[in-house]
Amino acid sequence: MHYIENTTFDELQIGQSAQLVRTLRREDIELFAIMSGDVNPAHLDEEFAQSGRFHRVIGQGMWGGALISAVLGTELPGPGTIYLNQSLSFRHPVGVGDTLTVRVTVREKEPEKKRVILECACINQAGETVIQGEAEVIAPTKKIRRPKMSLPQVYLHEPGASYKALIDATRDLEPVRTAIVHPCDALSLSGAIEAASQGLIIPVLVGPRAKIEATAVEAGFDLGEIEIVDTPHSHAAAEMAVSLVRQAKVDALMKGKLHTDELMAAVVDGTHGIRTERRLSHIYAFDVPHYPKPLFITDAAINIYPTLDDKRDIVQNAIDLAHALGIDLPKVAVLSAVETVTPRINSTVEAAALCKMADRGQISGGIIDGPLAFDNAVSPEAVKTKGLSSPVAGDADILVAPDLEAGNMIAKQLIYLAGADAAGVVLGARVPIMLTSRADNTLSRLASAALVQLFVRCSS
């Protein structure tokens, strides 16, 4: 156990000092803004800050002042100190990544009232004094030694940050020629146009021309030179989009305003479809607050009760997508209700079989472990409590659900209770398929397009 201990008035010596070293992080600025209400754009708005005097985001001045208070209250004099006065002179800005040495030094002692004057300074990594001042305190007269309190862990999540990074990763890639199937509502049409503007896709709009053009006019979109392939209705649009894939005229599909079943029926058609030997499966790429990296969940949309052979392909599809995103050796957790193999719970038996299939090379490119309960897959604390030894447990990249019901419930809970953003893609066909939902916002649709672009370009 760690303790903090004070220095009493009688123990204090003129010239005695204490210090701490702290590096300013973006999270520190945001936490200080939340606590204080200081939302000055110089601290939080990158674009505004670049045009300002210092041409970068800078920390709040009183962040440094708070560090001085921390030294006084925990180091010198320490617990029992009473603050009376503080003067501060701000000499230089402190930006993200700057490291401050925060030092207080005893200058004067007043025995009658136990008052102490301390010089205060914050010095950056370049040796510049960024804050200077003095503090007047009443020093403690009794010795205090207390256990150091543990602070709660605070998570800051910028919605969409992972997706923005994903989109940024595509900047040097060629856009993917994509058939937008029946884009006859403003949401699906806007998603396609925005993805095109971001350089993610070259859209080919497949559906009734009159409806598409009327939708564009009503929503205020300029279709410009975007190609439209005219079809009489949504069913024909699905068939035509699949035909364009077979003719190698498009490299991806994006669902518009039609039912998923209608599109997938054309995809899996035995004569005119675009199936491969690989089982089709849906993969969600989640940006989850409180989880330190992207989290993939499969399958939550295509395979209702997958067989063991189906699950082999489901796992391989997810691994292949992770590779396209730069995850060289993704950690795959095969989920069940418990982490032990139990014959009465078939998903535990299949999880164990998948692990052995990976050992035999039937699944490649990832580290697979299971069965694992959900908590053991994502929580290091749960893993520690249960004493599990696993290279995957507590740090999974991919969660493989036992069936569609479980996968869909996990996905929806993350979205609606944990504030996660979801982008999805279907793999296993000749080309990847973006199954957008009416609930998807523009950023999620762009992230789905980015997933497809990365997959297509990294696979070619």
Secondary structure, DSSP 8 states (H G I E B T S, - for coil): --EEE---TTT--TT-EEEEEEE--HHHHHHHHHHH----HHHH-HHHHHTSSSSS-B--HHHHHHHHHHHHHHTSS-TT-EEEEEEEEE-S--BTT-EEEEEEEEEEEETTTTEEEEEEEEE-TTS-EEEEEEEEEE--SS--EEE-----------TTHHHHHHHHTTTTS--EEEEEE---SHHHHHHHHHHHHTTSEEEEEEE-HHHHHHHHHHHT---TT-EEEE-SSHHHHHHHHHHHHHTTS-SEEEE-SS-HHHHHHHHS-TTT--B-SS--EEEEEEE-TT-SS-EEEE-SSS-SS--HHHHHHHHHHHHHHHHHTT-SS-EEEEE-SSSS--TTSHHHHHHHHHHHHHHTTSS-SSEEEEEE-HHHHH-HHHHHHHT---SSTT--SEEE-SSHHHHHHHHHHHHHTS--EEEEEEESBSS-EE---TT--HHHHHHHHHHHHHHHHHH-
